[in-house]
């Protein structure tokens, strides 16, 4: 049975404890919801997306993808700050997904559509889209490769894979009912995307070798794999992302930046973060030093109370003597620089070992303001206050 937990703390670090509180809407800053019935604890919340619609200024919503046999659900956040209720809750067998893989992803396009992306049971990648509360359209993306990199903005989905052959696509676009297959290169050889991001005019690709490359978004409209597409930007090299990663685009005034996050696996400790100045799109340049982030497995970016914050999930980090408790570091991003050390660290007091807090992270709008959301084994936590933003 789904349960709702409450914690009262301005920062979940140090000697806090699970407890009960009166006047919860006034005192509680973190809430955790257990999995829906029928979903295994270890499979709940492998991917998260904030899916609050732009016009909604009361309450909020989170989309949650669970692995194993596959489950999609939403969590509705009560505007009064007390309740969190299960919304949509459905298995995915009807969508050619027998089981969600480790690369299964849920994304929100920012204007009203959600999409699930994973390998299907018919030898393709499948994109299952619809409103946050009603999945309705299945699109088969013509590749059996693993969807390593995904982005979804304004109704356009981009999927990056490692090409399976010299004439096989590595970048796919789905917009409406149209799907295109493209072969993107670094100017010489086909790229292996680790992460992708879309802005109004460009597709940015962070490759497994660490390169950041930019391509015109219009190149996706009518591309064919027999006509390889090269970048229109100079290549800039960031951290190697052999285990895939995350790419965020950040605007500060007239300046624009890309944040490259190279992920680790459970057995590696080479994770890293690098900022790239892309204000002059044709000539991106590294900004600042590489930030070591061993164990990082999830990333998100948002602006809180006027300040940029990079959210990094470390599900395998110990909390004192508790192994695998997990943690989330919050790094401020301002003036074209990422704080080298975390400005705040979130952890769950007295959690069990292998709680894996931080295995997925996102942000969503709650009462019109962003909050951090974190997945762990069995629980999804909503943070209504941290040391970096005021109580929502």
Helices and strands as residue ranges (DSSP letters): E 4-7, H 24-27, E 30-34, G 41-43, E 47-50, E 60-66, E 71-77, E 84-91, G 93-95, E 105-108, E 114-119, E 125-131, E 134-141, E 149-153, E 156-160, E 171-175, E 178-182, E 193-198, E 202-207, E 211-216, G 217-220, E 236-237, E 245-252, E 255-262, E 272-277, G 281-283, E 285-292, E 298-304, E 307-314, E 327-334, E 337-338, E 344-346, E 360-366, E 369-376, E 379-383
